[in-house]
Amino acid sequence: MAVFKSKVHLACGSDQLRPTMNNVYFSDGYLYATDAHIVIKQSLKLHDFEEEEIKAVDGKYIHVNVMKELVKYDYLSFKEDHIFVIGGNVKAKFDYNNDEEGKYPNIAAVIPNPKDAAAIDGIVVSSKLLNILGNCMIKDITNGLKLTFYGEHRGIVVATPNIPIEDQLGIIMPVQTGR
């Protein structure tokens, strides 16, 4: 039984010039959300998706407003053409966002190779964006976030200490570098 365990919609954009970022995108067993400043990538297995559901959502978009509703439900069932939900006395059906014309950003291209991690001095990140990204992530027992730096002007990888980075990672862009 699939259920969204975090508020991934918080990482979505609201920019009408980049409407694809107003969606959560599903591909190859992962969900992706970005507003171009932060990125969240999570394995659908962390949200208890079954293989049939992973295949059903592959290549699909769910608009941020629908995602806000889906996190409220106790039971989610993902089919090829719709999402069926149950919560309390409510049963409902939601559609995927089929109106999306653009291509979702190539998030894989901005995910750094762990071998390239570097010690960096003087990077500043937005506490507001880091808080949003933390709220998007499924927490582990530490309830902490691990930040890994890859260069002064590169995205900072945000992970939880006990969930493998292959299953969940976030990226936050620096707002200021140097001293």
N, C-alpha and C positions, 0 to 999 in steps of 0.2 A: 504494500500500500504506500504510494508516494505521498509525500507531504513536504512542503517547503519549510526547511528548518532555520532559514535566515531571511533577512529582508534584502535580497539581492537587487530588488528594484531601486534601492537607494543609490546604486551606482549608475543608473540610467541617466541619459541626458534629457533635456527638455528643449533643445535647440531645433526650431522649425527648419533651419537650413541644413541640418543633418538628421533627418527623421529616422534613419535606421538606428540611431543611438537612443531613440525613445522606446526601445524594445530590449527584451532579453532574447538572446539568440541561442539556439541549441545546435550543437554540431559534434559528431563523433563521441557521444557519451558525456559531453560537458555542456554547461550553460555559461554564457558570457554576457556581461553587462559593462558598459562604459559610457562615460560622458566626455572622454578625451583627456581628462585629468586623472581619473582613477579607473582601474580595470579590476573586475572580479572574474575568476575562472574557477568553477567548481565541478567536480565529478557528480553526475546525476545519481550515482550510487550513494553519495552522502545524503541524498534526499529520499533514499529508499525506492528509487525507480527500478522496475523490473525490466529485463531485456526487451520485452515486447513494447514497453512504454518508451524506452530509449530509442528504439527504431522508429516509433510513431512520431516523435518530436524532432527527429533529425532534419536539419535544414529549415526549421520553422521559427517564427517570431511570435513572442507574446508581448503585447503593448504594456508599458509601465503601469497604466491604470488598471489593466486586468490583473497584472502581477500583484498589485496592492490588495486586490480582492482575494486572490488565490491563497495568500498567506494566512487568511482568516479561517480557512476550512480544515477540518480534521481528516478528510478523505479526498484524494484526487485520483482520477483515472484518466490517463492520456490515451486518446485514440487518434487515428490518422487525421480525422477532420474536425475534432472538437475535444474539449476537456469537460469531464463530468465531475461535479463536486458535491459533497455532502458535509454539512456542518449543523449540528443541533437539529432543528426542524426544517432546515433549508436543503433543497435539492436544486441544482442549477446546472446549466450547460453554458460554457464559454467557447468562443471561436478563437482560432489563431488569427494573428494579424496577417492577412493575405494581401493587403494593400501595399506592402513594402516594395518599392521599386528599386531602391539603391542596394548596394552590396555592403554587408556588414564589414567593419574594419578588420583587417588581418591582424588579430591580436597575437597570434603565434609569432609574428615578426617582431614584436616588442618584448616578448618574454626572453630575458637574458639566459645565457648558458650558465649554470651554477659554477662552472670552472672559472668564470671571469670575475668572480666576486673580488672586491678590492676594499682596502681601508681608505676611507675618505674623511676629510675634515671640513667642517663648515657648511653642511647641506641643511637647508631649511625647508620644511614641508608645512603645508597648511594643517593646523590642528583640526579644523572643521572637516577637511577632506579625509584625514586619517581617522577621525571618529566615524564618519559615514562608512568608510571602507571596513572598519572594525565591526560595525553593525551589520554589514553585508555578509560577514564571514561566520561560518559555523565554528563555535568555540570548542576548545578541548578543556581538559581538567584544569589547565593552568590559567585559563581565561586571559592569556597574554598574547602579544603579537611579536613576531620575530621579523626584524627589518634587515635586509641584505642589500648592500650597496655595490654598484657595478661601474661607477664613474661619476664625476661631478655633474654631468648633464644628462645622465641616463635615469630611466625609471627605477624606483626603489621597490624591490620585491618584498611584499608583506605576506607572512605565512603564520600559521599557528604551530607551536612547537611539536605537537604530537599527531598532527594530521599530515600525511605525506604531501609534499609540494606537487606531486603528480595529480593529487586529488583536489587540491584547493590552493589557489594563490591569488594575491591581489597585487596591483602595481599602482604606485602613486608617483606623480611627477614632482620634482623639486620646484619650489617657487622662487628660490634664491640660492645661489651658490657662492662659495668663496667666503672670505672673512669680512 
